[in-house]
């Protein structure tokens, strides 16, 4: 539930976030991911925004590119039901198919 809600939050408020291609000129495979600022303390690293960006990076491109929020939520929920994740680490290390 936590992963689903955090990812839906990121998708809903993605207009407030910058993509890597807006910051860097390099053409990398992560250029369409959201940019995060490195932090020295663990407090910002555990925030919903920072965790949401980390989780969003793990999503399949076909899910990321969905513009309709309801389709995004439906596809994400379906993917998560097909792959049972019990911890955040499992989701972050998963190779979603």
DRENTOR-397914 format. One record per residue: residue number from 1; x, y, z of N, C-alpha, C, O, CB in turn. Coordinates in steps of 0.001 Angstrom, whole numbers. Glycine has a CB too. Layout:
REM DRENTOR-397914
[NUM, [X, Y, Z], [X, Y, Z], [X, Y, Z], [X, Y, Z], [X, Y, Z]]
...
END
This chain:
REM DRENTOR-397914
[1, [824, -1194, 0], [0, 0, 0], [867, 1257, 0], [586, 2214, -722], [-936, -1, 1206]]
[2, [1922, 1246, 815], [2780, 2424, 915], [3388, 2762, -442], [3369, 3919, -863], [3891, 2197, 1953]]
[3, [3923, 1762, -1122], [4563, 1986, -2417], [3555, 2526, -3416], [3853, 3475, -4142], [5194, 689, -2946]]
[4, [2382, 1944, -3465], [1337, 2391, -4389], [955, 3841, -4128], [863, 4634, -5066], [101, 1496, -4271]]
[5, [734, 4195, -2880], [311, 5557, -2544], [1414, 6583, -2792], [1137, 7688, -3258], [-128, 5622, -1091]]
[6, [2653, 6230, -2486], [3766, 7156, -2708], [3953, 7391, -4207], [4166, 8527, -4629], [5076, 6606, -2074]]
[7, [3878, 6337, -5012], [4034, 6491, -6454], [2880, 7286, -7063], [3088, 8066, -7993], [4134, 5124, -7120]]
[8, [1686, 7097, -6554], [543, 7889, -7038], [707, 9358, -6655], [337, 10242, -7427], [-786, 7336, -6466]]
[9, [1250, 9622, -5486], [1528, 10997, -5060], [2529, 11648, -6016], [2329, 12783, -6449], [2073, 11023, -3604]]
[10, [3596, 10935, -6342], [4617, 11462, -7249], [4009, 11728, -8627], [4272, 12767, -9233], [5808, 10476, -7365]]
[11, [3208, 10803, -9114], [2589, 10966, -10437], [1651, 12174, -10446], [1608, 12928, -11419], [1815, 9686, -10837]]
[12, [908, 12351, -9368], [-69, 13437, -9307], [610, 14804, -9234], [128, 15765, -9833], [-990, 13250, -8103]]
[13, [1708, 14897, -8518], [2381, 16181, -8315], [3717, 16260, -9047], [4636, 16942, -8592], [2598, 16422, -6835]]
[14, [3827, 15571, -10170], [5097, 15550, -10899], [5449, 16890, -11532], [6601, 17112, -11906], [5050, 14494, -11967]]
[15, [4475, 17784, -11657], [4756, 19103, -12217], [5690, 19924, -11354], [6327, 20855, -11846], [3478, 19854, -12418]]
[16, [5783, 19597, -10079], [6657, 20316, -9157], [8087, 19779, -9179], [8972, 20372, -8562], [6100, 20235, -7749]]
[17, [8325, 18683, -9870], [9642, 18052, -9910], [10317, 18312, -11251], [9647, 18506, -12266], [9524, 16538, -9655]]
[18, [11640, 18314, -11249], [12409, 18487, -12482], [12964, 17148, -12926], [13318, 16306, -12102], [13553, 19509, -12287]]
[19, [13039, 16957, -14247], [13656, 15761, -14814], [15163, 15974, -14936], [15638, 17110, -14941], [13036, 15421, -16198]]
[20, [15899, 14891, -15032], [17354, 14976, -15163], [17777, 15722, -16429], [18793, 16416, -16417], [17957, 13582, -15165]]
[21, [17019, 15592, -17518], [17406, 16272, -18754], [17259, 17795, -18641], [17840, 18527, -19443], [16563, 15755, -19920]]
[22, [16497, 18277, -17665], [16384, 19716, -17433], [17584, 20250, -16653], [17851, 21452, -16675], [15089, 20031, -16680]]
[23, [18301, 19376, -15974], [19444, 19764, -15154], [20760, 19532, -15912], [21638, 20394, -15933], [19442, 18977, -13826]]
[24, [20875, 18358, -16528], [22110, 17959, -17195], [21919, 17899, -18701], [20825, 17616, -19191], [22590, 16607, -16671]]
[25, [22991, 18168, -19426], [22932, 18111, -20881], [23276, 16729, -21426], [23069, 16467, -22611], [23865, 19136, -21471]]
[26, [23796, 15845, -20585], [24201, 14522, -21031], [22990, 13693, -21441], [21918, 13811, -20848], [24984, 13806, -19934]]
[27, [23165, 12866, -22445], [22106, 11989, -22927], [22288, 10622, -22270], [22959, 9747, -22816], [22125, 11876, -24493]]
[28, [21689, 10449, -21103], [21813, 9203, -20363], [20484, 8465, -20355], [19453, 9028, -20723], [22290, 9468, -18929]]
[29, [20509, 7215, -19940], [19264, 6446, -19912], [18355, 6871, -18766], [17181, 6501, -18749], [19568, 4963, -19800]]
[30, [18862, 7629, -17824], [18021, 8106, -16722], [17585, 9560, -16920], [17178, 10220, -15964], [18767, 7967, -15397]]
[31, [17669, 10052, -18139], [17336, 11451, -18367], [15863, 11750, -18142], [15519, 12901, -17876], [17721, 11844, -19762]]
[32, [14979, 10765, -18238], [13553, 10995, -18014], [13128, 10739, -16567], [11955, 10896, -16227], [12745, 10117, -18939]]
[33, [14073, 10347, -15720], [13776, 10181, -14299], [13791, 11545, -13626], [14354, 12504, -14155], [14794, 9220, -13619]]
[34, [13172, 11624, -12466], [13153, 12872, -11719], [14483, 13093, -11021], [15148, 12148, -10597], [12011, 12874, -10703]]
[35, [14854, 14355, -10910], [16125, 14729, -10289], [15948, 14868, -8787], [14971, 15453, -8321], [16666, 16041, -10888]]
[36, [16894, 14330, -8035], [16901, 14505, -6580], [18215, 15147, -6167], [19263, 14892, -6760], [16696, 13144, -5846]]
[37, [18140, 15970, -5159], [19332, 16601, -4608], [19962, 15665, -3582], [19251, 15132, -2731], [18990, 17974, -3969]]
[38, [21266, 15452, -3636], [21911, 14641, -2609], [21847, 15358, -1260], [22022, 16575, -1188], [23379, 14339, -2995]]
[39, [21601, 14616, -218], [21480, 15175, 1132], [22497, 14513, 2057], [22871, 13356, 1865], [20040, 14984, 1683]]
[40, [22935, 15263, 3057], [23931, 14750, 4005], [23314, 14034, 5197], [23991, 13261, 5875], [24790, 15880, 4500]]
[41, [22045, 14282, 5454], [21406, 13651, 6605], [20361, 12654, 6133], [19959, 12669, 4970], [20767, 14709, 7528]]
[42, [19927, 11796, 7030], [18960, 10774, 6653], [17521, 11275, 6693], [16635, 10620, 6143], [19102, 9584, 7555]]
[43, [17266, 12405, 7322], [15902, 12916, 7408], [15294, 13198, 6035], [14209, 12691, 5754], [15878, 14175, 8243]]
[44, [15943, 13986, 5162], [15358, 14189, 3830], [15345, 12914, 2988], [14480, 12758, 2126], [16122, 15270, 3093]]
[45, [16285, 12006, 3222], [16328, 10773, 2451], [15151, 9872, 2762], [14786, 9034, 1937], [17617, 10040, 2714]]
[46, [14551, 10021, 3927], [13403, 9224, 4303], [12081, 9930, 4027], [11021, 9406, 4371], [13492, 8864, 5754]]
[47, [12124, 11101, 3415], [10901, 11843, 3137], [10111, 11161, 2024], [10655, 10370, 1254], [11224, 13299, 2753]]
[48, [8838, 11477, 1956], [7966, 10893, 932], [8440, 11294, -456], [8422, 10473, -1374], [6502, 11332, 1144]]
[49, [8859, 12533, -624], [9304, 13001, -1930], [10549, 12260, -2399], [10598, 11789, -3536], [9577, 14493, -1886]]
[50, [11544, 12152, -1542], [12785, 11469, -1921], [12533, 9976, -2173], [13029, 9418, -3152], [13856, 11651, -821]]
[51, [11769, 9340, -1296], [11470, 7919, -1474], [10633, 7706, -2723], [10818, 6720, -3437], [10742, 7357, -245]]
[52, [9719, 8619, -2987], [8877, 8510, -4179], [9683, 8559, -5461], [9414, 7806, -6397], [7848, 9611, -4190]]
[53, [10663, 9436, -5508], [11520, 9528, -6695], [12338, 8251, -6854], [12508, 7762, -7971], [12457, 10758, -6603]]
[54, [12845, 7707, -5754], [13592, 6435, -5819], [12707, 5301, -6325], [13137, 4496, -7152], [14162, 6071, -4432]]
[55, [11484, 5239, -5835], [10553, 4193, -6266], [10150, 4390, -7720], [10021, 3420, -8466], [9307, 4180, -5373]]
[56, [9951, 5642, -8126], [9545, 5949, -9493], [10608, 5501, -10501], [10281, 5082, -11611], [9278, 7452, -9640]]
[57, [11883, 5592, -10104], [12970, 5156, -10982], [12906, 3666, -11278], [13408, 3220, -12310], [14310, 5494, -10359]]
[58, [12298, 2895, -10395], [12222, 1440, -10560], [11078, 1004, -11472], [11008, -161, -11863], [12065, 779, -9211]]
[59, [10190, 1920, -11811], [9036, 1548, -12627], [9422, 1279, -14071], [10409, 1811, -14578], [7988, 2637, -12575]]
[60, [8635, 454, -14713], [8810, 219, -16141], [8460, 1479, -16917], [7613, 2266, -16495], [7944, -968, -16614]]
[61, [9117, 1660, -18051], [8864, 2854, -18855], [7415, 2898, -19336], [6838, 3979, -19451], [9818, 2900, -20052]]
[62, [6820, 1735, -19619], [5434, 1710, -20104], [4463, 2221, -19036], [3401, 2743, -19374], [5043, 283, -20531]]
[63, [4807, 2082, -17774], [3967, 2610, -16698], [4258, 4099, -16507], [3338, 4891, -16303], [4207, 1828, -15371]]
[64, [5527, 4478, -16573], [5903, 5879, -16396], [5268, 6778, -17448], [4878, 7905, -17142], [7412, 6024, -16441]]
[65, [5160, 6303, -18668], [4701, 7159, -19757], [3180, 7349, -19791], [2682, 8155, -20577], [5159, 6588, -21066]]
[66, [2445, 6629, -18965], [997, 6787, -18934], [638, 8173, -18398], [1040, 8543, -17294], [344, 5681, -18070]]
[67, [-117, 8931, -19182], [-481, 10288, -18779], [-1733, 10314, -17913], [-1846, 11143, -17010], [-688, 11155, -20002]]
[68, [-2660, 9428, -18177], [-3905, 9381, -17421], [-3625, 8790, -16042], [-3088, 7688, -15934], [-4988, 8550, -18174]]
[69, [-3990, 9526, -14985], [-3696, 9092, -13622], [-4390, 7779, -13291], [-3788, 6909, -12661], [-4113, 10163, -12626]]
[70, [-5644, 7617, -13703], [-6391, 6393, -13396], [-5776, 5175, -14086], [-5721, 4097, -13494], [-7858, 6547, -13818]]
[71, [-5314, 5330, -15330], [-4637, 4237, -16030], [-3315, 3907, -15342], [-2956, 2739, -15193], [-4393, 4607, -17513]]
[72, [-2596, 4949, -14923], [-1330, 4751, -14218], [-1561, 3938, -12951], [-852, 2965, -12698], [-674, 6108, -13877]]
[73, [-2544, 4331, -12161], [-2839, 3644, -10901], [-3266, 2199, -11154], [-2846, 1289, -10439], [-3937, 4391, -10127]]
[74, [-4098, 1994, -12167], [-4587, 647, -12490], [-3435, -261, -12934], [-3331, -1399, -12476], [-5666, 717, -13596]]
[75, [-2587, 231, -13809], [-1450, -563, -14307], [-445, -836, -13196], [93, -1939, -13098], [-753, 161, -15475]]
[76, [-193, 163, -12361], [728, -8, -11234], [191, -1038, -10245], [931, -1901, -9773], [964, 1335, -10523]]
[77, [-1082, -944, -9939], [-1701, -1885, -9004], [-1650, -3305, -9560], [-1376, -4254, -8826], [-3159, -1479, -8711]]
[78, [-1911, -3447, -10845], [-1858, -4757, -11486], [-442, -5336, -11429], [-257, -6516, -11132], [-2334, -4659, -12944]]
[79, [540, -4505, -11712], [1939, -4953, -11666], [2333, -5368, -10259], [3032, -6363, -10073], [2876, -3847, -12165]]
[80, [1890, -4614, -9277], [2245, -4933, -7901], [1528, -6187, -7408], [2070, -6917, -6578], [1919, -3760, -6993]]
[81, [329, -6446, -7903], [-372, -7668, -7517], [276, -8903, -8147], [270, -9981, -7553], [-1847, -7582, -7923]]
[82, [831, -8745, -9341], [1504, -9855, -10014], [2863, -10173, -9395], [3370, -11286, -9534], [1676, -9539, -11485]]
[83, [3448, -9193, -8715], [4743, -9369, -8044], [4537, -9016, -6578], [4303, -7852, -6252], [5877, -8473, -8700]]
[84, [4620, -9980, -5709], [4375, -9689, -4297], [5646, -9138, -3651], [6665, -9824, -3572], [3893, -10958, -3551]]
[85, [5568, -7897, -3194], [6674, -7232, -2514], [6315, -7082, -1052], [5237, -6588, -721], [6990, -5851, -3156]]
[86, [7204, -7500, -179], [6949, -7419, 1252], [7725, -6301, 1924], [7380, -5879, 3028], [7286, -8725, 1904]]
[87, [8776, -5815, 1263], [9559, -4717, 1814], [9891, -3728, 700], [9769, -4043, -484], [10856, -5242, 2490]]
[88, [10307, -2540, 1095], [10738, -1544, 111], [11974, -2018, -643], [12117, -1759, -1838], [11024, -203, 797]]
[89, [12855, -2704, 50], [14076, -3195, -583], [13762, -4188, -1703], [14424, -4192, -2740], [14985, -3850, 460]]
[90, [12755, -5024, -1488], [12350, -5971, -2535], [11856, -5228, -3767], [12172, -5611, -4893], [11254, -6922, -2015]]
[91, [11090, -4175, -3561], [10589, -3414, -4702], [11736, -2706, -5430], [11790, -2696, -6660], [9536, -2388, -4240]]
[92, [12648, -2119, -4657], [13754, -1388, -5264], [14719, -2288, -6020], [15374, -1840, -6962], [14501, -632, -4210]]
[93, [14816, -3554, -5618], [15736, -4467, -6271], [15059, -5317, -7345], [15732, -6057, -8063], [16377, -5359, -5244]]
[94, [13750, -5219, -7460], [13003, -6074, -8387], [13253, -5669, -9829], [13444, -4496, -10147], [11506, -6016, -8082]]
[95, [13246, -6654, -10671], [13279, -6446, -12115], [11848, -6650, -12610], [11443, -7765, -12940], [14304, -7430, -12837]]
[96, [11101, -5565, -12654], [9693, -5659, -13036], [9545, -6079, -14490], [10236, -5569, -15372], [8987, -4325, -12803]]
[97, [8646, -7005, -14724], [8421, -7496, -16091], [7018, -7174, -16501], [6611, -7496, -17617], [8678, -9012, -16203]]
END
